[in-house]
Amino acid sequence: MIPFKLDVAVSSLSKHHEEVCGDTHCVIDGPEGKTIILSDGLGSGIKASILSILTTRIAAGLLKRRVNLDQVFATIAETLPICKTRQLAYSTLSILHISKTGEAHLIEYDNPELMFFRNGRVYPLERHQRVIASKPTQESFFQVRAGDVLLLMSDGVLNAGVGGLYRLGLGNKGIAQYFVKYRLWAQPVAEIAKQLLNLVDACYLCEPRDDATVIAVSVREPRKAVVLTGPPLLPEDDRAVCRRFLREKAAVRIVCGGATANLIAREMNKPIKTSLVYEDPSVPPTASIEGIDLVTEGILTLNKCLERLREVAHGGELSAGGDGATLLARQLLDVDEIHFLTGTAVNPAHEQFMQSLPLLNRSEVVSALHHVLTGLGKEVTVETY
């Protein structure tokens, strides 16, 4: 069981008239948790971008080798020379690590302080000054929980509007006021990052005077789906399997298969309403049962869903289609835990059907879905009946 889920989204703006952003980020998923790195190269453009990329990649490479955070930062700090003219480091660095149990470790060097929101308000973090490799840094240890939102930012965010809309720039106060006023904590993490960058761009009057990056991290309860497909081998198990499926009240409930849908409808004493619209000619229409989130046809839809998920696993994007296979794939991609309840009863009609088309049977397609979804970072379990 996953105790919580971390969602991360990034939005960036390049300085006006510059083609590349001088800020670089990296998100590392490891066995101990998730690590987020943000670096801001001195100045803007190609030079700044190269500096921040080098800083981030060195840090990421060390972290992937399981070098501890202190040693990583010390190694980076020793390689960051000081600009003699500006008396500033050539690249800033923030490293945030959040373990799978919620313990967070943050080290910041010359970047704006991380903003931490809990219960829709700014939650102050206790920071300690620390010198690492002769560099003055800030370090913090804290615990995250579901509902928290964390913001890592480059200084182009806080300085937005300086000398114009804001005498001293947008600042932490402006970010906090906007965050609370528009209840951003209730938004998906991608929307949080996007809206904050839209605010920054507006403060610059759409001509940013510096690179600006927002990394939004949202801590939430894991989302779960339970998929019932195929009747049990023994008819006397029908009721028990249906009850097992319907117990999952906090999960997205999905039924795949005509016979399975009839079984659930009978046990729930609810009618099935079948759509006659073919969103995709190759995928049978969906149906609906009150209390069930998605009802689709079985073998064809599962095989088509597998195709779509394999495309996503190879870097493709899921289409915006409304056919059963796409809807099923979208639901599975949107959750963190998936539990398949797979019946093993043989449908004689399927035997002839399977011989005419190159399709995986029910157990084979569920096994293949298990493999693909696990590769996409989902926690998948399968029960057979």
N, C-alpha and C positions, 0 to 999 in steps of 0.2 A: 504493500500500500504506500503510495507516494504521500508524504506529509503535507507538501504544498508544491506549487508550481511557480517557476520564475519565467515571466515573459519579458523579452527585451526588444525594444524598438529604437531605431536611430534615425534622426533627421539632421541634415547638414545644409548650410548655405556657403557658397564661395564668396569671397570679397568681390565687389563690383569690378567688372572688367577682367577678372581672373578666371581661367578655365578650370582650374583644379582647386580643391579645398586643402588648406594646410593642416587640417585636423585629421587624425587617423584613429580608428577604434578597432578593437578586436574582442570577440566573445569566445571564450574557451569553455567547452563542456567537458568536464573530467569526472573520474570516478568519485572524487571527494566533493564535487559541487561545481559551481559556475564561477568563472573569473571574467571580469570586464576591465578592459584597458582603454584609456583615453589619453592621447598625446596631442599637443598643439605646438607645431613648429614655429619658431620665431619668424615674424613677418608674415608673408602670404605668398601664394603662387607655388611654382615648382620647387623652389628651394625649401620653403616651409614644409611642403608635402613630403619631400625626400627625408628631411630631418625627422618628422613625426612617424613616417613609415619605418625608418630604421629603428627608432626607439621602441615602437610597438612590436615590431617583429622580433627584436632581440628579447624583449620581455616575454612574448608569447612562446618563443622557442624554449626559453629556460623553464617556464611554467609547465610546458608539455613534458619536460624531462623531470617534472616533480621537484624542481628546486624550490625551496620554501620562499615565501613572499619577501622576507627580509633580505635574503641573499640576492633575489632577483633585483630588488630595488637598489641594493648596494652596487651590483654589477652595472646597472644602467647609470646610476648617479656618477660613478667613476668615469664614465665615457661621455658625460654631458659637459662640454666646456662652457665657459662663461663668455658672452660677447663683451669685449673690452669697451665698446662704445656705449652700449645700453646697460651694461652690468646685469644682464639677464641670461638665464640658461638658454641654450639654443633650442631646447625642447622641454615642454612640461610633461608631467606624467601623473596620472591617477590610476591606481590599481585597486579594484574592489573584488574581494572573494567572498562568496556566500556558500557555506557548506550545505549539504543535503539536510542537515538538521536545523538550519537557520542561523548559525553563528556567522557573523559578518566581520571581516577584517579589511580595513580601509587605510591606504597610505596615499597621501596627496603631496605633490611637489609643484608649487607655482600655478596650479589650476584653481579655479573657483571651488569653494567648498561644496561637497555633495549636499543636496537638499533632501531631507527625509520627511515624508508626510505620513501621518498616522491619524486615523479617524477624521480625515479631511482637513487636518491642520499641520502646520510645521511642527515637527518634533525635534527638539534640540539634541544634538549628539555631543557626548563628552569627548573632546579631542585632547591629545597630549602632544606637546612639541617634542620632536626627536631629531637628532642629527644622525644621518646615515651617509657614510662615505663623504663626510664634510659638508653635506647638503642639509639645510634645515627643512624638515618635513613635518606634516601633521599625521598623526595615527589615531585610529579609533577602532574600538571593538564594541559590537552591539548585536542584538538579536532581532531578526525580522520575523513577522508573522503575517498570516493572510490578511489582505486589505491594505498593506503598506505599499507606498510608491516611493521610489528613489530616483533622483535626477542627478546625473553627471553632466557637466556643461563646460564648454570652453569659454574664455573670457569675452568672446564676441557676442555671447548671449547677454551677459550682464551689462555690457557696455552699449547695448543697442539704444539708439536715440540720444546718446551723449551730445550735449551742446545743441540739441534740437528739441525734440519732444520732451526729453528729460535733461535737466542740467547736468546730472551726474550719471545718466544712463538708467536703463530699466532696473537693474540691480535685483538682489534677492527679494526685496520687498515687492517690487512690481511682479515678479514671477509668482510669488506666494499669493498676492491679491488676485491675480488672474486665475491661478489654479483653484482657489477656493470659490471665487465668484462663479465660475463656469463648471464647478463640480467635476473637474477633470479626473478625480480618482474613480469616478463611476464609468469612465470611458475605457475602451480597449487601449492597450498600451501604445499601439501604432497611432491611434488618434491623439493621445496625449502628446507624443513627440511632434506630430504634424501640426497640431494647434499651437504649441509653444513656438515652433519655428515660424509659423505664419505671423504670430505676434511680433517676433523679433524682426522679421522682414518688414512688417508695417512700421515698426519703430524706426527703421533705417530708411523709411519712405521708398522701399523696394530697391535701394542702392546700398547694400551692406558695405560698411567701412572696414569690416574685418570678417574673417572666416568665423562661422558659428555652428556649433554642434550641440545637440541635446541627445543624451542617451536616457531613455525612460525605462525603469525596471519596475514591474508590477508583481507583487506577491499575491497569489490567489489559491483558493481551494482547488484541488484537482477536479477535472471534469471526467465523467465516466459514461460509457455507453454499454448497453447489453444487447446483443444481437441473437435473436432466436431464429433458427433456420432448420426446417425439416422436422417432421413428427418423430416421436420416439420409436424405437424398434418394436417395443411392446405397447399395444394400445392402452393397457391398464396403467401405464406411466403418464398418460396424457395430462391428467389433472395435476399431478405432482410437478411435472415440468412447467406447466403454465403458472402454477403458484410460485415456483422458483423464479420464473421470469418476472412476474408481476410484483414480487417483493422489492425489486430494485426501483423504488419510488424516486430516489435522488439521481437516477441515471437517465440518459437518453435511451428510450426503449424503441428498438427497431425489430420489425418482423420481415423476414425474407422468404417468400414462397407462398403460393396459393393455398396449398393444403395446410400450411402452418398458420396462415391468416385465418382460415376457416376454423381451425382448432382454437385459436385465441378468441375469436369472435364468439364462438359457442360457449367457451368457459366464462367469458366476461358478460355474456348475454347482450352483446352489442352488434348492430348491423355493420356490414362491410359496404362501403361506398367506393365503387371502382370508377376510375377516370377512363374516359374514352379517347383522351388526347395523347397522341404519340409525339412527345417532344423530340425524340430521336427514333427514326424508323427501325433501328437495330435493337432498341431496348423496349420491352413491354411497359405499358402504362403503370403508374402507381395506383394505390388505393388508400383508403383511410378508415381507421377504427378509432372511435372516441377513446382517449386515454393513451393512445400509442402515437409516438412521435413520427414514425415513418413506416410505411408498409409498401413493400415492393414484391415483384415476382422473384423467383428463386435463382435457378441455375444460370440463366442467361444474364440476369442483372449482376449476380456475384462475379461472373467471369468478366463482364464489361467493367465493373468497378475495379477489379484487379488490374486490368489494362490501364485505367486512368491513374491508379496509385503508382504503378510502375513508371509511368511517365513523370509523375511528380518526383519519385525517388531518383530519377535521372536528370533532375534539374528543370523539368518542365513545369508549367502552371496548369492548375485545374481550370477548366472552362467555366463560364457562368451559366451553363446549361441547366435546365430543370428536369431532365430525364432521371429515372430512378437510379441508374448507376452513378451519375454525377452527384445526385443528392446524397446517396449512400456514402460515396467517397468523401464528400464535404463534411458529413457528420463525423466520420471516422477520423478525419484530419483535425477536426476541431476539438477533440477530446484527448485526454492523456492516458486513460485506462480503458481497455476494451475487453469485454468478456463475451465469448461466443458460446451459446448453448446449441449444440449441433445434434439434431436427430439423425438416426441411421436407418430409418425405415426406407425401403426401396420402393420407388414409384415405377410400376411397369411401363408407364407412358414415357418416362425419362429414359429407359433403357434403349428404346428405339430412337428417341430423339438424339441421345448422346452418340449413337453410331453414325448419324448423318452429319453431325457438326463436330469440329475439333474443340470440344469443351472439356474442362476439368469437371469431374463429378463433385458432389457436395463436400465430401471430406477432403478431397484434393485441393479444391479452391479455398476452403477455410484454412488449410495448412499453408497454402501459398500466401494468403492474406496475412496470416500470422507472421510469416517471414518478412514480407515487405513492410508491414506496419511496425514491427520491431526495429527494422533498419531505419525507420523514420522517427525513432525515439519514443514510440508508444509502448506502454506496458500491456501485454496481451496474454490472456489465458483462454483455454478452451476446455469445455466439458462436453462429453458425448453421452448420448442416451440410446 
